[in-house]
Amino acid sequence: MVEIAAWLRARQAEGTLRELVDLDHLGHGRVRLADTEGPALLDFSSNDYLALSEHPALIAAATEALQRYGTGAGAARLMSGNFPVHQELERAVAALKGQEAALLFGSGYSANVGIIAALMGRDDVIFTDRLNHASIYDGCRLAGAGIARFRHNDLNHLEELLASQPVKGTRLIVVESVYSMDGDRAPLHELVALKERYGCLLMVDEAHATGVFGANGGGVIEEAGVASGVDLAMGTFGKALGSYGAYVAASRRMIDFLVNRARSFIFSTALPPAVAAASLAAVQLIQQEPGLRQELHQRVALFKGYLRQAGFAGDLGPSQIIPLRLGSSATAVAAAERLRAHGLFVPAVRPPTVPEGTARLRLSITRHLGEAELAAAAAALVACCLR
Ligand SMILES: Cc1ncc(COP(=O)(O)O)c(C=O)c1O
């Protein structure tokens, strides 16, 4: 057991102490530091990319389910917590992801932990990208399988590891299609080819891609046309889909297996029906209204253009997540504080969330942010952090 007070002092000293910020959420992408008379800040930290959390269709669906079923599911799905809306949502997600079936989880964290630990065990090896999300790491640890970490998006390194690990049990490759803190994308075509060559399973976390990419919002898997090569397509409802919870889409047999083996599914209360109803409305909306996605991509392109015009010369990546790497935690925290004075709420992301020496501002673009606001924000960012 660590000495708690000393541990907290050490985090404070190195600039990595995490603290909750009291915020008033004003809607439309604006927040205010609570209990201050300060101005509203533009929120560049939310993953509500399509601004669906405030969409009338989601609010209406949730309200109706709330009136009908009340606030909670009352039990796990395998007890009495299985509502028709859960199953309807699973069918809709399976279709969106081009898979036979799907299973809901309470959150993306519990999905990753539950899926990986259910599938993998002592004789198996998990090949995991170094920049994978903490929930994937925790699933790998809980599984008790061998863990082979490959350098971020480095297919040669992955292949070296695949070739050098003895084939005994199951081998699973796990990646994110859009990396949460870097905004770059996994080379899915090549990963499918590798998984086929080496007889592995492939799991893709689309937490930051579902709703944002693909003609129907089915993610990078849909955009790249690789659904049939992906064994487990995991994603969340809490980001572009504006709701809460998570899913995995896979073959019917895989889902039947997870219903019996994924402990974070079995031993956890079902998602509230109203939350599932909002998620279902979101899954329908992203398919019916591709304009939501196009508008987001236009804003992202505009913002990147404004940053370049203002003098930023670095790589801004291929997605709505833009990392501005500043190095030390202290530099990133100081930059985030300066930005608040310019009316921008931008999180400083520090180790251990990101590797040592790569503390950064993580900018997340949402449909809440208008063109003029994005132009002003880009100018402020370049002036106060990058010169
Ligand atoms: C890539 C990735 N996977 C999983 C999760 C966890 O999802 P949730 O927030 O629903 O627990 C996140 C979110 O933080 C994420 O970025």
The ligand as an SDF file (V2000), in Angstrom:
LIG
                    3D

 16 16  0  0  0  0  0  0  0  0999 V2000
  -10.8870    4.2580  -27.1110 C   0  0  0  0  0  0  0  0  0  0  0  0
  -11.7970    4.2110  -25.9230 C   0  0  0  0  0  0  0  0  0  0  0  0
  -12.2990    3.0320  -25.5350 N   0  0  0  0  0  0  0  0  0  0  0  0
  -13.1140    2.9400  -24.4770 C   0  0  0  0  0  0  0  0  0  0  0  0
  -13.4730    4.0490  -23.7600 C   0  0  0  0  0  0  0  0  0  0  0  0
  -14.3570    3.9000  -22.5610 C   0  0  0  0  0  0  0  0  0  0  0  0
  -15.6670    4.2300  -22.8840 O   0  0  0  0  0  0  0  0  0  0  0  0
  -16.6820    4.7550  -21.7610 P   0  0  0  0  0  0  0  0  0  0  0  0
  -16.3660    6.2000  -21.5510 O   0  0  0  0  0  0  0  0  0  0  0  0
  -18.0280    4.4900  -22.3330 O   0  0  0  0  0  0  0  0  0  0  0  0
  -16.4110    3.9420  -20.5370 O   0  0  0  0  0  0  0  0  0  0  0  0
  -13.0110    5.3040  -24.1520 C   0  0  0  0  0  0  0  0  0  0  0  0
  -13.4690    6.5180  -23.4450 C   0  0  0  0  0  0  0  0  0  0  0  0
  -12.9550    7.1670  -22.7320 O   0  0  0  0  0  0  0  0  0  0  0  0
  -12.1280    5.3870  -25.2410 C   0  0  0  0  0  0  0  0  0  0  0  0
  -11.6070    6.5630  -25.6040 O   0  0  0  0  0  0  0  0  0  0  0  0
  1  2  1  0
  2  3  1  0
  2 15  2  0
  3  4  2  0
  4  5  1  0
  5  6  1  0
  5 12  2  0
  6  7  1  0
  7  8  1  0
  8  9  2  0
  8 10  1  0
  8 11  1  0
 12 13  1  0
 12 15  1  0
 13 14  2  0
 15 16  1  0
M  END
$$$$
